[in-house]
Amino acid sequence: MRTLVALSILATSGLAIASHSGQECLCTYDQSCWPTASEFSQLQTQVSQPLVYPLPAASACYPTSD
């Protein structure tokens, strides 16, 4: 039983590391690959659960870029 648990933890951690190892899959709000407000709105219409719209902590202090 312990071996099975250890193997499942090892396999899961390996998948997590492999899925986040490439930088091309990551995007932050200050990069051009970050979706615009209209793209987020379009995505909102295509999913069954509401999106949590991510806003930078200091977004009120800066002018909008859209």
C-alpha positions as CSV (number, residue, x, y, z in Angstrom):
1,M,0.0,0.0,0.0
2,R,2.8,2.4,0.9
3,T,4.5,1.6,-2.4
4,L,1.3,2.4,-4.4
5,V,0.9,5.7,-2.6
6,A,4.6,6.6,-3.1
7,L,4.4,5.8,-6.8
8,S,1.2,7.8,-7.4
9,I,2.7,10.8,-5.6
10,L,5.9,10.5,-7.7
11,A,3.9,10.1,-11.0
12,T,1.7,13.1,-10.1
13,S,4.6,15.3,-9.2
14,G,6.4,14.4,-12.4
15,L,3.4,15.4,-14.5
16,A,3.1,18.7,-12.7
17,I,6.8,19.5,-13.3
18,A,6.5,18.5,-17.0
19,S,3.4,20.6,-17.6
20,H,5.0,23.8,-16.1
21,S,8.6,23.4,-17.4
22,G,8.2,25.5,-20.5
23,Q,8.1,29.2,-20.3
24,E,6.0,29.5,-23.5
25,C,2.9,28.4,-21.6
26,L,3.1,31.2,-19.0
27,C,1.8,34.6,-19.5
28,T,1.4,37.6,-17.2
29,Y,-0.8,40.7,-17.5
30,D,2.1,42.9,-18.6
31,Q,2.8,40.8,-21.7
32,S,1.2,41.0,-25.1
33,C,0.0,37.4,-24.8
34,W,-2.3,38.3,-21.9
35,P,-6.0,38.3,-23.1
36,T,-7.7,41.7,-23.5
37,A,-11.0,42.5,-21.7
38,S,-13.0,41.7,-24.8
39,E,-11.3,38.3,-25.1
40,F,-12.1,37.6,-21.5
41,S,-15.7,38.6,-22.2
42,Q,-15.9,36.2,-25.2
43,L,-14.5,33.4,-23.1
44,Q,-17.0,34.1,-20.4
45,T,-19.8,33.4,-22.9
46,Q,-18.3,30.0,-23.8
47,V,-17.8,28.5,-20.3
48,S,-20.5,27.1,-17.9
49,Q,-19.0,28.6,-14.7
50,P,-18.2,32.3,-14.0
51,L,-14.7,33.4,-14.5
52,V,-12.7,35.1,-11.8
53,Y,-11.4,38.1,-13.8
54,P,-7.8,38.7,-12.7
55,L,-6.8,42.2,-12.1
56,P,-3.4,43.4,-10.9
57,A,-3.4,44.6,-7.3
58,A,-2.5,48.2,-8.3
59,S,-4.6,48.4,-11.4
60,A,-6.6,51.4,-10.1
61,C,-3.4,53.4,-10.0
62,Y,-2.7,53.1,-13.7
63,P,-4.5,54.0,-16.9
64,T,-6.3,51.3,-18.9
65,S,-4.5,49.9,-21.9
66,D,-7.5,48.6,-23.8
